[in-house]
Amino acid sequence: MKNTDVIIVRYDELALKSKNVRTRYEHILVRNLKSMLKAEGCNFSDITREMGRIFIHSEDPNALKSASKVFGVVSVSPAYTCEATLLSATSSSADIACDILKEGQSFAIRARRAGNHDFTSRDIGVACGDAVYEKMNRKIRVDLDDPDVEIFVEMRQDKGYVFTGSVKGVGGLPLGTQGKMVALVSGGIDSPVAAWLMMKRGCDIIPLYLNNDPFSDETTRQRAMDCIDVLQKWSPHKKMTIYEAPHGENLLAFLSNCNNRLNCVLCRRMMYRIAGEVMKMEDAHGIITGSSLGQVASQTSENMLAEMHGMEFPIYHPLIGLDKLEITNMARNIGTLEPSTKPATCCMAVPEYPSTAAKPGEVIEAEKLIDVRSLVEHMVNNIKKFTR
């Protein structure tokens, strides 16, 4: 039988939006689909929209997997196009059945209809079922509850589509519908997953890497850049703008002047400050972290309160309720686990016994011992901005 000639793309949350918002989101989704298909070398002739569906006109088998990786897509199905008539649908269903059904197996027709027709969904199911039954010489049986094979027939106003299954998509909202966020990316397992989850919610991300030199080395930086390269593959419609800020001088100031048990909390506050400056530069709307409650000493509820005390911008923690196994499994599926687990030097400024219950007051007092404004100015003046 000939190759499928169209991919049906389904979305979910977009259908709940108002008409104008939905239309705008659909246009962005189509743009992102085109970008992903082109980036991965897939052939397609066009992408069209109808109410509730997007259609990729392509016979390239690789296009299915590429489309499933676009944020906002909940499922995709390779389908055969037919005319919007019972005769055409029954003929296509019977032809498909010959390729996928074996003698003695059970089958079901799953039919649905959109538009104005002189037949119902039930009519489609009965007609296509009869055609399949006769085509297979009645050596198969119908089972609507637990069939061996399902054949789906979707009849729309001008065309019909026949297919045998679907591939799950990544879901979420189309990338670029929810503004920009600054994502703190360290190169560990957590932070790239956090960035990816906010991308899934429609946010374009601006990665920010804090370079701890001389308390870390190039292996740590390379791991972060490799993770950003993976995230970039999920965002083929535009190159990510990456920022890299010097952070080693801040760590040295903490070690030289402050209670070292507060180093991690002080470190985090300086990260937020420079991320806030990048927010202003990029007209972004918030900061993304890889914090997971209670996972490490610096991520207790008390410490997180102290870290964010006095910060005047939104800070998002998409991993906050997940455990390490859940995050690791996500990293594996996303593709960031391998680069984020390469050998690298850990930060050498982490104290042996870090505070797990820092108070905002004591953190504020500690910061009076260092020149916070000058340290932030140094980071801003020496920040690097680039793409890869």
Secondary structure, DSSP 8 states (H G I E B T S, - for coil): -----EEEEE-SGGGGS-HHHHHHHHHHHHHHHHHHHHHTT---SEEEEETTEEEEE---THHHHHHHTSTT--EEEEEEEEESSHHHHHHHHHHHHHHH--TT-EEEEEEEE-S--SS-HHHHHHHHHHHHHHHTTT-SEE-SSS-SEEEEEEE-SSEEEEES--EE---S--TTSS-EEEEE--SSSHHHHHHHHHHHTT-EEEEEEEE-TTSS-HHHHHHHHHHHHHHHHT-TTS---EEEEE-HHHHHHHHHHS-GGGHHHHHHHHHHHHHHHHHHHHT---EE----TTSSGGGSHHHHHHHHTT--S-EE-TTTT--HHHHHHHHHHHT-HHHHTS-----TT--SS--SS--HHHHHHHHTTS-HHHHHHHHHHT-EEE--
